Amino acid sequence: MSKRIVEISPSVLGADLMRLGEEIKMAESLGIHWLHLDNMDGHFAPNISFGPDFVRAIRKQTNLFLDTTCCLLRTVSHPVQR
């Protein structure tokens, strides 16, 4: 039987947003390699979570892989760059 590697991708929705930088650093210290982000523009899906500016701000805080669900009407209008 082959071994499978399972990656845990905690959602930023579960973080204390007032302490987000600290929460990201804690996830890194626990060996987390991915963070999950729900990226919504308010058009394709209700904007009940984060938009592209929030994703850019998180990118500045960490080098972790950002596993992102994109609920965007025009995804080419919202490229996330380092």
DSSP file (Angstrom, degrees, kcal/mol; ACC not computed):
  #  RESIDUE AA STRUCTURE BP1 BP2  ACC     N-H-->O    O-->H-N    N-H-->O    O-->H-N    TCO  KAPPA ALPHA  PHI   PSI    X-CA   Y-CA   Z-CA
    1    1 A M              0   0    0      0, 0.0     2,-0.2     0, 0.0     0, 0.0   0.000 360.0 360.0 360.0 133.3    0.0    0.0    0.0
    2    2 A S        -     0   0    0      1,-0.1     2,-0.3     0, 0.0     0, 0.0  -0.555 360.0-118.2 -84.5 149.0    1.4    3.4   -0.9
    3    3 A K        -     0   0    0     -2,-0.2     2,-0.4     2,-0.0    -1,-0.1  -0.658  24.7-148.4 -84.1 139.9    1.5    6.2    1.6
    4    4 A R        -     0   0    0     -2,-0.3     2,-0.6     2,-0.0    -1,-0.0  -0.876   6.8-137.3-107.6 141.6   -0.4    9.4    0.8
    5    5 A I        -     0   0    0     -2,-0.4     2,-0.5     2,-0.0    -2,-0.0  -0.868  18.5-160.0 -97.1 126.9    0.6   12.8    1.9
    6    6 A V        -     0   0    0     -2,-0.6     2,-0.5     2,-0.0    -2,-0.0  -0.927   0.3-157.6-109.7 126.7   -2.3   14.9    3.2
    7    7 A E        -     0   0    0     -2,-0.5     2,-0.5    25,-0.0    25,-0.1  -0.895   9.1-143.9-103.0 130.6   -2.0   18.7    3.3
    8    8 A I        -     0   0    0     -2,-0.5    26,-0.7    26,-0.0    25,-0.4  -0.830  13.2-169.5 -91.6 127.4   -4.2   20.6    5.7
    9    9 A S        -     0   0    0     -2,-0.5    26,-0.2    24,-0.1    -2,-0.0  -0.780  10.8-156.2-119.5  84.9   -5.3   23.9    4.2
   10   10 A P        -     0   0    0      0, 0.0    26,-2.8     0, 0.0     2,-0.3  -0.332  19.5-118.0 -65.1 141.4   -6.9   26.0    7.0
   11   11 A S  B >   -a   36   0A   0     24,-0.2     3,-1.5     1,-0.1    26,-0.2  -0.601   4.6-140.7 -80.9 136.0   -9.3   28.6    5.9
   12   12 A V  G >  S+     0   0    0     24,-2.7     3,-1.9    -2,-0.3    -1,-0.1   0.736  99.2  75.9 -65.4 -21.7   -8.5   32.2    6.7
   13   13 A L  G 3  S+     0   0    0     23,-0.3    -1,-0.3     1,-0.3     4,-0.1   0.787  92.3  54.4 -58.7 -25.7  -12.3   32.6    7.3
   14   14 A G  G <  S+     0   0    0     -3,-1.5    -1,-0.3     2,-0.1    -2,-0.2   0.457  92.2  98.9 -87.0  -0.9  -11.6   30.8   10.6
   15   15 A A  S <  S-     0   0    0     -3,-1.9     2,-1.0    -4,-0.1     5,-0.1  -0.437  86.3-107.1 -85.1 158.5   -8.9   33.2   11.7
   16   16 A D    >   -     0   0    0      3,-0.2     3,-2.1     1,-0.2     7,-0.3  -0.773  32.6-158.7 -79.8 103.5   -9.2   36.1   14.1
   17   17 A L  G >  S+     0   0    0     -2,-1.0     3,-0.9     1,-0.3     4,-0.2   0.715  87.4  63.0 -65.0 -20.9   -9.0   38.9   11.4
   18   18 A M  G 3  S+     0   0    0      1,-0.2    -1,-0.3     2,-0.1     3,-0.1   0.688 116.7  31.1 -73.4 -17.0   -7.9   41.5   14.0
   19   19 A R  G <> S+     0   0    0     -3,-2.1     4,-2.5     1,-0.1     3,-0.3  -0.121  79.7 136.6-127.4  34.5   -4.8   39.3   14.6
   20   20 A L  H <>  +     0   0    0     -3,-0.9     4,-2.6     1,-0.2     5,-0.2   0.863  69.8  52.5 -58.7 -42.8   -4.4   37.9   11.0
   21   21 A G  H  > S+     0   0    0      1,-0.2     4,-2.1     2,-0.2    -1,-0.2   0.920 112.9  45.5 -58.6 -44.0   -0.6   38.4   10.8
   22   22 A E  H  > S+     0   0    0     -3,-0.3     4,-2.3     2,-0.2    -2,-0.2   0.891 111.6  52.6 -65.2 -40.2   -0.1   36.6   14.1
   23   23 A E  H  X S+     0   0    0     -4,-2.5     4,-2.2    -7,-0.3    -2,-0.2   0.891 109.3  49.2 -64.1 -39.9   -2.5   33.8   13.0
   24   24 A I  H  X S+     0   0    0     -4,-2.6     4,-2.3     2,-0.2    -1,-0.2   0.924 110.9  49.8 -65.5 -43.7   -0.6   33.3    9.8
   25   25 A K  H  X S+     0   0    0     -4,-2.1     4,-2.3     1,-0.2    -2,-0.2   0.878 109.7  51.9 -62.8 -37.3    2.7   33.1   11.6
   26   26 A M  H  X S+     0   0    0     -4,-2.3     4,-1.4     2,-0.2    -1,-0.2   0.920 108.3  50.7 -64.6 -43.0    1.2   30.6   14.0
   27   27 A A  H  <>S+     0   0    0     -4,-2.2     5,-2.2     1,-0.2     3,-0.3   0.914 110.5  50.1 -59.9 -42.8    0.0   28.4   11.1
   28   28 A E  H ><5S+     0   0    0     -4,-2.3     3,-1.6     1,-0.2    -1,-0.2   0.917 108.2  52.3 -60.8 -43.4    3.6   28.6    9.6
   29   29 A S  H 3<5S+     0   0    0     -4,-2.3    -1,-0.2     1,-0.3    -2,-0.2   0.751 104.7  57.2 -66.9 -22.8    5.1   27.5   13.0
   30   30 A L  T 3<5S-     0   0    0     -4,-1.4    -1,-0.3    -3,-0.3    -2,-0.2   0.426 123.6-103.5 -86.4   0.7    2.7   24.5   13.1
   31   31 A G  T < 5 +     0   0    0     -3,-1.6     2,-0.2     1,-0.3    -3,-0.2   0.613  65.5 157.0  89.4  12.8    4.1   23.3    9.8
   32   32 A I      < -     0   0    0     -5,-2.2    -1,-0.3    -6,-0.2   -23,-0.1  -0.525  19.9-176.1 -70.0 136.9    1.1   24.4    7.6
   33   33 A H        +     0   0    0    -25,-0.4    32,-2.2    -2,-0.2     2,-0.3   0.592  62.8  44.6-108.1 -17.1    2.1   24.8    4.0
   34   34 A W  E     - b   0  65A   0    -26,-0.7     2,-0.4    30,-0.2    32,-0.2  -0.934  57.5-160.4-129.2 149.7   -1.1   26.1    2.5
   35   35 A L  E     - b   0  66A   0     30,-2.4    32,-2.9    -2,-0.3     2,-0.5  -0.986  19.3-137.2-122.4 141.7   -3.8   28.7    3.4
   36   36 A H  E     -ab  11  67A   0    -26,-2.8   -24,-2.7    -2,-0.4     2,-0.4  -0.854  21.3-174.5-101.5 132.5   -7.3   28.6    1.9
   37   37 A L  E     - b   0  68A   0     30,-2.6    32,-2.8    -2,-0.5     2,-0.7  -0.980  20.0-147.3-125.4 135.9   -8.9   31.8    0.8
   38   38 A D  E     - b   0  69A   0     -2,-0.4    12,-1.7    30,-0.2     2,-0.7  -0.917  20.6-165.2 -99.4 113.4  -12.4   32.4   -0.5
   39   39 A N  E     +cb  50  70A   0     30,-3.1    32,-3.1    -2,-0.7     2,-0.4  -0.887  14.1 170.5-107.6 110.9  -12.1   35.2   -3.0
   40   40 A M  E     - b   0  71A   0     10,-3.3    32,-0.2    -2,-0.7     7,-0.1  -0.941  26.9-162.7-126.2 143.3  -15.5   36.8   -3.9
   41   41 A D        -     0   0    0     30,-1.5     6,-0.1    -2,-0.4    31,-0.1   0.467  43.8-115.0-104.0  -2.8  -16.2   39.9   -5.9
   42   42 A G  S    S+     0   0    0      3,-1.0     5,-0.2    29,-0.3    30,-0.1   0.417 104.0  69.4  84.5  -3.4  -19.8   40.5   -4.9
   43   43 A H  S    S+     0   0    0     28,-0.3    29,-0.1     3,-0.1    -1,-0.1   0.783 102.9  32.1-109.0 -57.0  -21.1   39.9   -8.5
   44   44 A F  S    S+     0   0    0     27,-0.3    28,-0.2     1,-0.2    -4,-0.0   0.901 139.9   4.2 -68.3 -41.4  -20.6   36.2   -9.2
   45   45 A A  S    S-     0   0    0     26,-0.6    -3,-1.0     0, 0.0    -1,-0.2  -0.964  98.3 -81.3-139.9 154.0  -21.2   35.3   -5.6
   46   46 A P        -     0   0    0      0, 0.0     2,-2.2     0, 0.0     3,-0.2  -0.288  45.8-116.5 -56.7 140.8  -22.2   37.4   -2.5
   47   47 A N        +     0   0    0      1,-0.2     4,-0.1    -5,-0.2    -8,-0.0  -0.492  65.0 138.3 -82.1  74.5  -19.2   39.2   -1.1
   48   48 A I  S    S+     0   0    0     -2,-2.2    -1,-0.2     2,-0.1     2,-0.1   0.359  71.3  18.8-100.0   4.5  -19.3   37.4    2.3
   49   49 A S  S    S-     0   0    0     -3,-0.2     2,-0.3     1,-0.1   -10,-0.1  -0.007 106.9 -21.7-136.8-114.2  -15.6   36.9    2.5
   50   50 A F  B     -c   39   0A   0    -12,-1.7   -10,-3.3    -2,-0.1    -1,-0.1  -0.793  40.8-153.5-118.5 149.0  -12.5   38.4    0.8
   51   51 A G    >>  -     0   0    0     -2,-0.3     4,-1.6   -12,-0.2     3,-0.7  -0.490  45.6 -83.7-105.0-178.3  -11.8   40.3   -2.4
   52   52 A P  H 3> S+     0   0    0      0, 0.0     4,-2.2     0, 0.0     5,-0.2   0.816 124.8  58.2 -58.0 -34.7   -8.6   40.6   -4.4
   53   53 A D  H 3> S+     0   0    0      1,-0.2     4,-1.9     2,-0.2     5,-0.1   0.879 105.2  51.0 -64.8 -36.1   -7.1   43.4   -2.2
   54   54 A F  H <> S+     0   0    0     -3,-0.7     4,-2.2     2,-0.2    -1,-0.2   0.902 108.7  51.1 -66.4 -41.3   -7.4   41.1    0.8
   55   55 A V  H  X S+     0   0    0     -4,-1.6     4,-2.4     1,-0.2    -2,-0.2   0.911 109.0  51.3 -62.7 -42.0   -5.6   38.4   -1.0
   56   56 A R  H  X S+     0   0    0     -4,-2.2     4,-1.4     1,-0.2    -1,-0.2   0.897 108.9  51.3 -60.9 -40.5   -2.8   40.8   -2.0
   57   57 A A  H  X S+     0   0    0     -4,-1.9     4,-0.6     1,-0.2    -1,-0.2   0.894 110.4  48.2 -65.1 -40.0   -2.4   41.9    1.6
   58   58 A I  H >X S+     0   0    0     -4,-2.2     3,-1.4     1,-0.2     4,-1.1   0.900 105.2  59.1 -66.9 -39.7   -2.1   38.2    2.8
   59   59 A R  H 3< S+     0   0    0     -4,-2.4     3,-0.4     1,-0.3    -1,-0.2   0.858 101.9  54.9 -57.4 -34.8    0.5   37.6    0.1
   60   60 A K  H 3< S+     0   0    0     -4,-1.4    -1,-0.3     1,-0.2    -2,-0.2   0.714 107.6  51.5 -70.5 -19.6    2.7   40.3    1.6
   61   61 A Q  H << S+     0   0    0     -3,-1.4     2,-0.3    -4,-0.6    -1,-0.2   0.681 117.3  16.4 -89.8 -20.4    2.5   38.5    5.0
   62   62 A T     <  -     0   0    0     -4,-1.1    -1,-0.1    -3,-0.4   -37,-0.0  -0.978  47.1-144.0-153.6 158.6    3.5   35.0    3.9
   63   63 A N        +     0   0    0     -2,-0.3     3,-0.1    -3,-0.1    -4,-0.1   0.262  63.3 126.6-104.4   7.1    5.2   32.8    1.3
   64   64 A L  S    S-     0   0    0      1,-0.1     2,-0.2   -30,-0.1   -30,-0.2  -0.255  75.1 -93.8 -60.4 153.1    2.7   29.9    2.0
   65   65 A F  E     -b   34   0A   0    -32,-2.2   -30,-2.4     1,-0.1     2,-0.8  -0.533  38.0-140.6 -66.2 132.1    0.8   28.5   -0.9
   66   66 A L  E     -b   35   0A   0     -2,-0.2     2,-0.8   -32,-0.2   -30,-0.2  -0.866  10.2-160.9-103.1 105.8   -2.5   30.3   -1.2
   67   67 A D  E     -b   36   0A   0    -32,-2.9   -30,-2.6    -2,-0.8     2,-0.5  -0.774  23.0-170.4 -84.9 110.3   -5.3   27.8   -2.1
   68   68 A T  E     -b   37   0A   0     -2,-0.8     2,-0.7   -32,-0.2   -30,-0.2  -0.906  27.9-153.5-120.4 129.0   -8.0   30.1   -3.4
   69   69 A T  E     -b   38   0A   0    -32,-2.8   -30,-3.1    -2,-0.5     2,-0.8  -0.879  23.1-154.1 -90.6 118.9  -11.6   29.6   -4.4
   70   70 A C  E     +b   39   0A   0     -2,-0.7     2,-0.7   -32,-0.2   -30,-0.2  -0.846  23.0 173.1-102.6 107.4  -12.3   32.3   -7.0
   71   71 A C  E     +b   40   0A   0    -32,-3.1   -30,-1.5    -2,-0.8   -26,-0.6  -0.644  35.7 139.1-105.9  70.0  -16.0   33.2   -7.1
   72   72 A L        -     0   0    0     -2,-0.7     3,-0.4   -32,-0.2    -2,-0.1  -0.916  53.1-149.2-121.4 140.4  -15.3   36.1   -9.5
   73   73 A L  S    S+     0   0    0     -2,-0.4     2,-0.5     1,-0.3    -1,-0.1   0.913 100.6  24.9 -70.9 -43.4  -17.3   37.2  -12.5
   74   74 A R    >   +     0   0    0      1,-0.1     3,-1.5     2,-0.0    -1,-0.3  -0.772  68.3 174.5-124.3  84.7  -14.2   38.5  -14.4
   75   75 A T  G >  S+     0   0    0     -2,-0.5     3,-1.7    -3,-0.4    -1,-0.1   0.808  77.1  63.4 -64.0 -29.6  -11.2   36.7  -13.0
   76   76 A V  G 3  S+     0   0    0      1,-0.3    -1,-0.3     2,-0.1    -2,-0.0   0.704  95.8  61.3 -69.3 -15.9   -8.8   38.3  -15.6
   77   77 A S  G <  S+     0   0    0     -3,-1.5    -1,-0.3     1,-0.2    -2,-0.2   0.572 104.5  50.6 -81.0  -9.3   -9.6   41.6  -13.9
   78   78 A H    <   +     0   0    0     -3,-1.7    -1,-0.2    -4,-0.3     2,-0.1  -0.354  68.5 166.8-128.0  52.3   -8.2   40.4  -10.6
   79   79 A P        -     0   0    0      0, 0.0     2,-0.6     0, 0.0    -3,-0.1  -0.469  27.3-143.4 -69.0 139.8   -4.7   38.9  -11.1
   80   80 A V        +     0   0    0     -2,-0.1     2,-0.3   -25,-0.0    -2,-0.0  -0.923  25.5 178.4-105.7 119.4   -2.8   38.4   -7.8
   81   81 A Q              0   0    0     -2,-0.6   -22,-0.1     1,-0.1     0, 0.0  -0.852 360.0 360.0-120.2 155.1    0.9   39.0   -8.2
   82   82 A R              0   0    0     -2,-0.3    -1,-0.1   -23,-0.0    -2,-0.0   0.459 360.0 360.0 -75.2 360.0    3.8   38.9   -5.8
